Amino acid sequence: MNMQSLKELIQKESKKITLFIIFFLMIIVTFFNCITAKKEANYTAQTTFYHIEQILNENQKDLNKQKKEYRQTCIDNAQAVAYSLQENPDALYNIDELKKIAQYVEVDEIHIFNKQGVIISGTHPEYYGYSFDSGKQLSFFKPLLSNQNLQLTQKIMENTASHIKMQYSALWSENKEFIVQVGMNHENASKATKKNQLSYLFLVNKLSTRYFQKKQLLLLLHL
């Protein structure tokens, strides 16, 4: 083999080795880029879910606080009505006056129960005669008959008489002569608790997921 042939052979083999080295290095670089991207994606995911968890925890605390404050508002409404009727006994059986009080306190219904738990007055005469034994919804307030210190707020459910979704709160008047129950229809009760809706939490979760997906796409494009 002459020098020219040997030189050509060496050059040919050198090219093969060079291409192999380049190809091998490209595999290594790609491999490490994938590892780096995966680590960054995992870190992004962990960070995102951590933030979601923190948001959920904070919103749960806010939700519990709002529920407590709303329940107190319902009780305050019932107390305001009871106080007004105790101070103005003539309004106790006056439907027009009761409706004015309901409008002022911003409730939809007022019902007055006697000491036996029977509705004897209120803004809705069609409910007169119903008692705490008239149905499941009304029976929720029956413990008031054995404990005059109770202040009860019921979750939204169908009322006994009309099967309309309502939320009721009830308590005794300060002089313990009658029980006042105030009610809000489903729409108004929902408006009052609108800030407590969990749809916001799901929205936060959805936005965070979109952020994570966008981050992954950017990482893939960077490879």
Backbone as CSV, one residue per row, in Angstrom:
resi,resn,N_x,N_y,N_z,CA_x,CA_y,CA_z,C_x,C_y,C_z
1,MET,0.857,-1.198,0.000,0.000,0.000,0.000,0.883,1.235,0.000
2,ASN,0.671,2.085,-0.975,1.491,3.291,-1.058,0.998,4.342,-0.075
3,MET,1.797,5.396,0.037,1.508,6.472,0.999,0.193,7.165,0.689
4,GLN,-0.115,7.305,-0.598,-1.339,8.011,-0.991,-2.570,7.236,-0.542
5,SER,-2.509,5.930,-0.762,-3.642,5.083,-0.367,-3.805,5.052,1.144
6,LEU,-2.657,5.007,1.857,-2.702,4.995,3.322,-3.289,6.293,3.851
7,LYS,-2.882,7.400,3.224,-3.392,8.707,3.647,-4.895,8.800,3.442
8,GLU,-5.363,8.283,2.302,-6.800,8.330,2.005,-7.585,7.453,2.995
9,LEU,-6.984,6.322,3.321,-7.640,5.418,4.270,-7.761,6.069,5.650
10,ILE,-6.662,6.705,6.048,-6.665,7.372,7.362,-7.711,8.477,7.383
11,GLN,-7.770,9.268,6.313,-8.748,10.348,6.236,-10.182,9.806,6.275
12,LYS,-10.385,8.696,5.569,-11.708,8.103,5.529,-12.130,7.598,6.909
13,GLU,-11.202,6.948,7.585,-11.498,6.433,8.923,-11.672,7.576,9.921
14,SER,-10.865,8.628,9.701,-10.953,9.798,10.590,-12.338,10.441,10.481
15,LYS,-12.860,10.509,9.270,-14.190,11.073,9.051,-15.259,10.230,9.765
16,LYS,-15.081,8.890,9.633,-16.046,8.000,10.297,-16.011,8.197,11.808
17,ILE,-14.778,8.274,12.335,-14.630,8.450,13.786,-15.207,9.797,14.223
18,THR,-14.922,10.843,13.405,-15.422,12.182,13.722,-16.956,12.210,13.721
19,LEU,-17.557,11.603,12.696,-19.027,11.544,12.602,-19.607,10.758,13.773
20,PHE,-18.892,9.668,14.122,-19.365,8.864,15.250,-19.309,9.663,16.550
21,ILE,-18.182,10.392,16.727,-18.026,11.202,17.937,-19.103,12.293,17.992
22,ILE,-19.329,12.942,16.843,-20.354,14.002,16.788,-21.729,13.424,17.111
23,PHE,-22.028,12.274,16.481,-23.316,11.626,16.723,-23.455,11.222,18.189
24,PHE,-22.359,10.689,18.756,-22.364,10.265,20.152,-22.560,11.461,21.083
25,LEU,-21.860,12.565,20.760,-21.999,13.779,21.572,-23.409,14.353,21.498
26,MET,-24.018,14.268,20.302,-25.385,14.758,20.134,-26.349,13.939,20.994
27,ILE,-26.104,12.625,21.046,-26.944,11.771,21.894,-26.784,12.153,23.364
28,ILE,-25.535,12.374,23.773,-25.269,12.743,25.168,-25.916,14.081,25.508
29,VAL,-25.735,15.064,24.613,-26.311,16.397,24.846,-27.834,16.319,24.925
30,THR,-28.421,15.567,23.977,-29.884,15.406,23.972,-30.355,14.731,25.252
31,PHE,-29.593,13.687,25.665,-29.945,12.957,26.885,-29.927,13.879,28.096
32,PHE,-28.848,14.666,28.228,-28.757,15.584,29.374,-29.789,16.704,29.293
33,ASN,-30.095,17.141,28.056,-31.149,18.154,27.905,-32.500,17.613,28.351
34,CYS,-32.752,16.348,28.012,-34.012,15.715,28.425,-34.095,15.594,29.943
35,ILE,-32.952,15.202,30.545,-32.916,15.086,32.005,-33.174,16.444,32.650
36,THR,-32.492,17.470,32.101,-32.656,18.824,32.637,-34.096,19.307,32.478
37,ALA,-34.665,19.050,31.288,-36.046,19.465,31.027,-37.006,18.736,31.953
38,LYS,-36.756,17.434,32.164,-37.622,16.651,33.039,-37.546,17.167,34.471
39,LYS,-36.314,17.467,34.928,-36.149,17.999,36.282,-36.866,19.337,36.433
40,GLU,-36.710,20.181,35.401,-37.357,21.500,35.453,-38.870,21.359,35.408
41,ALA,-39.342,20.400,34.583,-40.785,20.170,34.493,-41.326,19.654,35.822
42,ASN,-40.588,18.733,36.453,-41.003,18.212,37.759,-41.016,19.313,38.805
43,TYR,-39.973,20.145,38.754,-39.912,21.261,39.707,-41.077,22.223,39.494
44,THR,-41.362,22.511,38.211,-42.484,23.396,37.890,-43.794,22.815,38.371
45,ALA,-43.954,21.496,38.156,-45.184,20.829,38.578,-45.326,20.881,40.095
46,GLN,-44.244,20.565,40.802,-44.281,20.588,42.263,-44.590,21.986,42.783
47,THR,-43.932,22.985,42.164,-44.172,24.374,42.582,-45.612,24.784,42.309
48,THR,-46.116,24.396,41.122,-47.494,24.745,40.753,-48.487,24.117,41.712
49,PHE,-48.337,22.814,41.971,-49.269,22.133,42.856,-49.150,22.629,44.294
50,TYR,-47.937,23.042,44.675,-47.775,23.619,46.011,-48.570,24.917,46.129
51,HIS,-48.478,25.757,45.078,-49.232,27.009,45.081,-50.738,26.742,45.071
52,ILE,-51.155,25.719,44.292,-52.574,25.367,44.272,-53.030,24.949,45.666
53,GLU,-52.203,24.124,46.328,-52.543,23.662,47.676,-52.663,24.834,48.642
54,GLN,-51.721,25.784,48.522,-51.769,26.956,49.396,-53.031,27.783,49.135
55,ILE,-53.366,27.940,47.851,-54.566,28.702,47.483,-55.816,28.013,48.017
56,LEU,-55.862,26.673,47.860,-57.014,25.918,48.349,-57.152,26.042,49.859
57,ASN,-56.024,25.957,50.564,-56.048,26.074,52.020,-56.538,27.450,52.456
58,GLU,-56.015,28.485,51.794,-56.421,29.853,52.139,-57.892,30.079,51.823
59,ASN,-58.335,29.549,50.690,-59.737,29.730,50.314,-60.674,28.918,51.198
60,GLN,-60.194,27.764,51.679,-61.010,26.982,52.603,-61.185,27.733,53.914
61,LYS,-60.101,28.369,54.366,-60.190,29.176,55.579,-61.165,30.336,55.376
62,ASP,-61.053,30.964,54.200,-61.939,32.085,53.890,-63.382,31.597,53.765
63,LEU,-63.549,30.407,53.173,-64.883,29.827,53.026,-65.519,29.580,54.388
64,ASN,-64.751,28.985,55.313,-65.260,28.714,56.653,-65.603,30.014,57.379
65,LYS,-64.756,31.020,57.180,-64.998,32.312,57.807,-66.264,32.952,57.255
66,GLN,-66.423,32.897,55.921,-67.600,33.477,55.290,-68.877,32.753,55.721
67,LYS,-68.806,31.430,55.841,-69.971,30.667,56.286,-70.363,31.072,57.699
68,LYS,-69.370,31.227,58.555,-69.630,31.617,59.936,-70.236,33.014,59.996
69,GLU,-69.679,33.923,59.199,-70.190,35.294,59.183,-71.601,35.339,58.606
70,TYR,-71.855,34.532,57.558,-73.190,34.517,56.957,-74.213,33.946,57.931
71,ARG,-73.847,32.877,58.644,-74.755,32.303,59.644,-75.101,33.345,60.701
72,GLN,-74.082,34.103,61.116,-74.330,35.140,62.119,-75.252,36.223,61.561
73,THR,-75.104,36.536,60.270,-75.992,37.514,59.643,-77.433,37.034,59.678
74,CYS,-77.646,35.732,59.400,-78.991,35.157,59.443,-79.579,35.252,60.851
75,ILE,-78.759,34.945,61.844,-79.204,35.034,63.235,-79.508,36.478,63.609
76,ASP,-78.650,37.391,63.147,-78.872,38.819,63.430,-80.197,39.295,62.839
77,ASN,-80.530,38.803,61.646,-81.800,39.172,61.018,-82.983,38.717,61.870
78,ALA,-82.900,37.472,62.343,-83.969,36.939,63.191,-84.063,37.717,64.498
79,GLN,-82.925,38.061,65.076,-82.906,38.837,66.311,-83.510,40.223,66.101
80,ALA,-83.211,40.833,64.964,-83.737,42.165,64.666,-85.259,42.126,64.575
81,VAL,-85.790,41.090,63.924,-87.242,40.946,63.808,-87.863,40.706,65.180
82,ALA,-87.257,39.811,65.964,-87.779,39.502,67.301,-87.794,40.753,68.177
83,TYR,-86.745,41.530,68.099,-86.662,42.760,68.901,-87.749,43.750,68.469
84,SER,-87.922,43.903,67.159,-88.927,44.836,66.648,-90.327,44.443,67.108
85,LEU,-90.629,43.161,67.075,-91.956,42.691,67.457,-92.173,42.760,68.962
86,GLN,-91.114,42.547,69.703,-91.236,42.644,71.161,-91.458,44.090,71.581
87,GLU,-90.819,45.012,70.876,-90.976,46.435,71.179,-92.287,46.985,70.624
88,ASN,-92.822,46.344,69.598,-94.070,46.792,68.979,-95.013,45.600,68.842
89,PRO,-95.628,45.163,69.933,-96.484,43.965,69.926,-97.646,44.049,68.941
90,ASP,-98.099,45.266,68.622,-99.215,45.410,67.685,-98.867,44.881,66.298
91,ALA,-97.571,44.854,65.978,-97.146,44.390,64.655,-97.093,42.870,64.572
92,LEU,-97.224,42.210,65.717,-97.073,40.764,65.764,-98.085,40.039,64.888
93,TYR,-99.277,40.571,64.809,-100.334,39.939,64.013,-100.776,40.820,62.842
94,ASN,-99.952,41.776,62.490,-100.262,42.692,61.394,-99.395,42.317,60.177
95,ILE,-100.039,41.723,59.185,-99.291,41.226,58.026,-98.553,42.349,57.310
96,ASP,-99.213,43.494,57.136,-98.573,44.612,56.429,-97.326,45.085,57.167
97,GLU,-97.427,45.178,58.496,-96.271,45.610,59.289,-95.150,44.570,59.225
98,LEU,-95.543,43.308,59.263,-94.542,42.244,59.181,-93.816,42.264,57.841
99,LYS,-94.558,42.568,56.780,-93.932,42.653,55.458,-92.976,43.842,55.379
100,LYS,-93.334,44.941,56.051,-92.437,46.097,56.087,-91.148,45.758,56.828
101,ILE,-91.300,45.045,57.933,-90.121,44.635,58.712,-89.251,43.690,57.883
102,ALA,-89.900,42.761,57.175,-89.146,41.815,56.336,-88.359,42.549,55.265
103,GLN,-88.994,43.557,54.660,-88.307,44.340,53.622,-87.142,45.121,54.213
104,TYR,-87.356,45.652,55.406,-86.303,46.447,56.054,-85.110,45.562,56.436
105,VAL,-85.400,44.382,56.957,-84.336,43.467,57.394,-83.735,42.712,56.202
106,GLU,-84.410,42.775,55.043,-83.976,42.105,53.811,-84.074,40.586,53.909
107,VAL,-85.264,40.134,54.334,-85.575,38.711,54.300,-86.868,38.542,53.498
108,ASP,-87.113,37.327,53.024,-88.289,37.082,52.184,-89.511,36.633,52.978
109,GLU,-89.280,35.994,54.110,-90.391,35.489,54.913,-90.130,35.717,56.397
110,ILE,-91.223,35.939,57.132,-91.181,35.970,58.594,-92.312,35.076,59.089
111,HIS,-91.981,34.156,59.989,-92.992,33.293,60.596,-92.886,33.386,62.117
112,ILE,-94.027,33.478,62.766,-94.069,33.560,64.225,-94.671,32.264,64.764
113,PHE,-93.925,31.587,65.612,-94.386,30.347,66.240,-94.747,30.617,67.704
114,ASN,-95.765,29.928,68.198,-96.082,30.046,69.619,-95.213,29.089,70.429
115,LYS,-95.486,28.993,71.716,-94.658,28.176,72.596,-94.795,26.680,72.313
116,GLN,-95.833,26.313,71.573,-96.033,24.900,71.213,-95.422,24.563,69.846
117,GLY,-94.816,25.586,69.198,-94.169,25.341,67.914,-95.123,25.365,66.739
118,VAL,-96.188,26.152,66.833,-97.171,26.276,65.750,-97.110,27.689,65.190
119,ILE,-97.149,27.817,63.858,-97.125,29.142,63.238,-98.460,29.841,63.481
120,ILE,-98.412,30.982,64.150,-99.626,31.724,64.486,-99.701,33.065,63.759
121,SER,-98.592,33.466,63.147,-98.581,34.735,62.420,-97.396,34.737,61.462
122,GLY,-97.325,35.797,60.646,-96.214,35.913,59.722,-96.609,36.589,58.431
123,THR,-95.655,36.681,57.540,-95.897,37.362,56.265,-96.666,36.489,55.281
124,HIS,-96.829,35.195,55.583,-97.492,34.268,54.667,-98.604,33.516,55.409
125,PRO,-99.813,34.038,55.380,-100.946,33.415,56.086,-101.205,31.965,55.671
126,GLU,-100.813,31.616,54.447,-101.050,30.248,53.984,-100.262,29.213,54.786
127,TYR,-99.285,29.681,55.557,-98.489,28.765,56.362,-98.995,28.661,57.805
128,TYR,-99.982,29.463,58.169,-100.511,29.424,59.531,-101.015,28.011,59.849
129,GLY,-100.692,27.549,61.037,-101.138,26.225,61.462,-100.090,25.143,61.299
130,TYR,-99.082,25.411,60.479,-97.985,24.450,60.367,-97.180,24.453,61.669
131,SER,-96.618,23.318,62.008,-95.842,23.210,63.244,-94.522,22.504,62.978
132,PHE,-93.724,22.378,64.028,-92.441,21.691,63.907,-92.619,20.196,63.645
133,ASP,-93.838,19.712,63.744,-94.127,18.306,63.463,-94.717,18.112,62.067
134,SER,-94.766,19.183,61.277,-95.439,19.110,59.971,-94.570,18.533,58.857
135,GLY,-93.288,18.389,59.090,-92.427,17.856,58.036,-90.969,17.874,58.437
136,LYS,-90.162,17.228,57.609,-88.733,17.107,57.900,-88.051,18.465,57.983
137,GLN,-88.397,19.356,57.057,-87.757,20.670,57.043,-88.067,21.449,58.329
138,LEU,-89.326,21.439,58.741,-89.721,22.171,59.946,-89.205,21.498,61.219
139,SER,-89.069,20.188,61.191,-88.637,19.466,62.396,-87.214,19.824,62.809
140,PHE,-86.465,20.405,61.868,-85.093,20.829,62.175,-85.085,21.800,63.352
141,PHE,-86.161,22.595,63.475,-86.210,23.637,64.509,-86.908,23.181,65.789
142,LYS,-87.334,21.936,65.841,-88.052,21.452,67.014,-87.226,21.520,68.302
143,PRO,-85.905,21.346,68.254,-85.112,21.468,69.490,-85.283,22.810,70.204
144,LEU,-85.778,23.830,69.507,-86.029,25.121,70.156,-87.052,24.996,71.280
145,LEU,-87.939,24.031,71.176,-88.985,23.861,72.192,-88.420,23.366,73.522
146,SER,-87.296,22.661,73.445,-86.690,22.135,74.676,-85.478,22.943,75.129
147,ASN,-84.996,23.831,74.259,-83.847,24.677,74.614,-84.060,26.064,74.040
148,GLN,-84.475,26.988,74.892,-84.812,28.338,74.436,-83.587,29.193,74.133
149,ASN,-82.413,28.668,74.376,-81.187,29.426,74.097,-80.602,29.121,72.714
150,LEU,-81.199,28.160,72.033,-80.691,27.792,70.717,-80.945,28.889,69.689
151,GLN,-80.016,28.988,68.748,-80.163,29.872,67.578,-79.782,29.030,66.361
152,LEU,-80.770,28.674,65.564,-80.555,27.694,64.502,-80.640,28.308,63.110
153,THR,-79.714,27.891,62.254,-79.737,28.268,60.834,-79.706,26.992,60.015
154,GLN,-80.657,26.860,59.112,-80.797,25.650,58.308,-80.158,25.835,56.939
155,LYS,-79.639,24.774,56.374,-79.111,24.852,55.016,-80.268,25.013,54.030
156,ILE,-79.962,25.409,52.817,-80.996,25.587,51.807,-81.651,24.238,51.487
157,MET,-82.976,24.210,51.576,-83.728,23.009,51.243,-85.181,23.371,50.965
158,GLU,-85.936,22.434,50.431,-87.347,22.693,50.138,-88.135,22.843,51.426
159,ASN,-88.972,23.905,51.488,-89.791,24.061,52.680,-90.963,23.082,52.653
160,THR,-91.566,22.919,53.808,-92.605,21.898,53.965,-93.875,22.221,53.187
161,ALA,-94.276,23.491,53.223,-95.580,23.859,52.680,-95.611,23.944,51.162
162,SER,-94.627,24.602,50.574,-94.692,24.903,49.137,-93.614,24.205,48.313
163,HIS,-92.717,23.498,48.969,-91.614,22.807,48.289,-90.740,23.794,47.503
164,ILE,-90.620,25.004,48.049,-89.748,26.026,47.473,-88.424,25.992,48.221
165,LYS,-87.325,26.089,47.505,-86.024,26.073,48.167,-85.823,27.361,48.956
166,MET,-85.631,27.195,50.254,-85.486,28.335,51.163,-84.370,28.045,52.160
167,GLN,-83.928,29.116,52.811,-83.009,28.966,53.940,-83.609,29.711,55.121
168,TYR,-83.758,28.996,56.240,-84.420,29.571,57.413,-83.480,29.652,58.609
169,SER,-83.748,30.667,59.454,-83.083,30.799,60.740,-84.160,31.099,61.774
170,ALA,-83.961,30.605,62.987,-84.996,30.803,64.011,-84.378,30.898,65.396
171,LEU,-85.089,31.635,66.265,-84.689,31.781,67.658,-85.871,32.307,68.467
172,TRP,-85.729,32.262,69.781,-86.760,32.788,70.666,-86.620,34.305,70.808
173,SER,-87.753,34.950,71.036,-87.706,36.372,71.391,-87.036,36.491,72.754
174,GLU,-86.552,37.652,73.056,-85.834,37.839,74.322,-86.727,37.558,75.526
175,ASN,-88.024,37.854,75.412,-88.937,37.605,76.535,-89.472,36.170,76.535
176,LYS,-89.017,35.357,75.585,-89.376,33.936,75.476,-90.878,33.720,75.283
177,GLU,-91.543,34.669,74.644,-92.979,34.565,74.410,-93.303,33.953,73.053
178,PHE,-92.396,34.031,72.112,-92.648,33.487,70.782,-91.329,33.179,70.082
179,ILE,-91.416,32.401,69.013,-90.250,32.054,68.205,-90.354,32.787,66.873
180,VAL,-89.270,33.415,66.469,-89.211,34.098,65.176,-88.390,33.257,64.207
181,GLN,-88.957,33.040,63.042,-88.234,32.352,61.970,-88.207,33.271,60.744
182,VAL,-87.025,33.500,60.219,-86.898,34.302,58.998,-86.382,33.406,57.888
183,GLY,-86.842,33.681,56.678,-86.431,32.844,55.546,-86.013,33.667,54.346
184,MET,-85.064,33.125,53.607,-84.627,33.737,52.358,-84.759,32.691,51.259
185,ASN,-85.284,33.109,50.103,-85.403,32.150,49.014,-84.025,31.772,48.478
186,HIS,-84.017,30.720,47.683,-82.752,30.135,47.214,-81.872,31.160,46.494
187,GLU,-82.468,31.973,45.619,-81.692,32.928,44.832,-81.036,33.979,45.722
188,ASN,-81.799,34.541,46.650,-81.251,35.578,47.524,-80.208,35.005,48.484
189,ALA,-80.457,33.803,48.972,-79.483,33.163,49.863,-78.190,32.875,49.112
190,SER,-78.328,32.468,47.834,-77.144,32.182,47.018,-76.353,33.447,46.738
191,LYS,-77.057,34.558,46.498,-76.380,35.834,46.270,-75.599,36.252,47.508
192,ALA,-76.188,36.005,48.665,-75.540,36.394,49.918,-74.282,35.590,50.182
193,THR,-74.207,34.390,49.609,-73.033,33.529,49.833,-72.211,33.339,48.562
194,LYS,-72.381,34.249,47.596,-71.723,34.109,46.295,-70.208,34.026,46.429
195,LYS,-69.618,34.753,47.343,-68.172,34.764,47.502,-67.651,33.432,48.012
196,ASN,-68.545,32.608,48.519,-68.127,31.329,49.085,-68.128,30.200,48.066
197,GLN,-68.552,30.477,46.832,-68.693,29.421,45.852,-67.335,28.825,45.500
198,LEU,-67.264,27.492,45.431,-66.019,26.794,45.162,-65.609,26.848,43.694
199,SER,-66.489,27.415,42.850,-66.136,27.505,41.431,-64.851,28.311,41.259
200,TYR,-64.608,29.272,42.162,-63.378,30.058,42.083,-62.156,29.171,42.275
201,LEU,-62.278,28.213,43.194,-61.156,27.312,43.460,-60.849,26.452,42.241
202,PHE,-61.899,25.971,41.573,-61.693,25.164,40.377,-61.096,26.016,39.253
203,LEU,-61.462,27.293,39.204,-60.899,28.188,38.203,-59.407,28.367,38.435
204,VAL,-59.018,28.544,39.682,-57.603,28.686,40.023,-56.845,27.435,39.625
205,ASN,-57.431,26.286,39.924,-56.808,25.007,39.568,-56.624,24.899,38.058
206,LYS,-57.646,25.289,37.299,-57.614,25.210,35.834,-56.549,26.125,35.267
207,LEU,-56.461,27.348,35.786,-55.461,28.298,35.301,-54.045,27.817,35.606
208,SER,-53.873,27.227,36.790,-52.564,26.712,37.174,-52.162,25.563,36.268
209,THR,-53.117,24.705,35.927,-52.837,23.583,35.028,-52.429,24.083,33.647
210,ARG,-53.127,25.110,33.160,-52.773,25.691,31.857,-51.367,26.272,31.893
211,TYR,-51.020,26.900,33.009,-49.673,27.467,33.139,-48.629,26.358,33.062
212,PHE,-48.891,25.253,33.763,-47.962,24.131,33.778,-47.802,23.538,32.380
213,GLN,-48.907,23.371,31.649,-48.858,22.820,30.294,-48.077,23.737,29.356
214,LYS,-48.279,25.044,29.500,-47.559,26.005,28.672,-46.055,25.950,28.974
215,LYS,-45.713,25.782,30.236,-44.316,25.689,30.636,-43.663,24.460,30.026
216,GLN,-44.386,23.335,30.026,-43.854,22.110,29.431,-43.613,22.288,27.937
217,LEU,-44.546,22.945,27.249,-44.413,23.175,25.810,-43.181,24.009,25.506
218,LEU,-42.956,25.034,26.298,-41.782,25.873,26.100,-40.491,25.082,26.296
219,LEU,-40.523,24.176,27.273,-39.339,23.362,27.515,-39.057,22.445,26.342
220,LEU,-40.104,21.857,25.773,-39.930,20.967,24.620,-39.413,21.719,23.408
221,LEU,-39.907,22.934,23.202,-39.459,23.742,22.069,-38.015,24.172,22.242
222,HIS,-37.592,24.251,23.487,-36.219,24.689,23.777,-35.215,23.593,23.458
223,LEU,-35.683,22.314,23.433,-34.747,21.195,23.198,-34.189,21.208,21.767
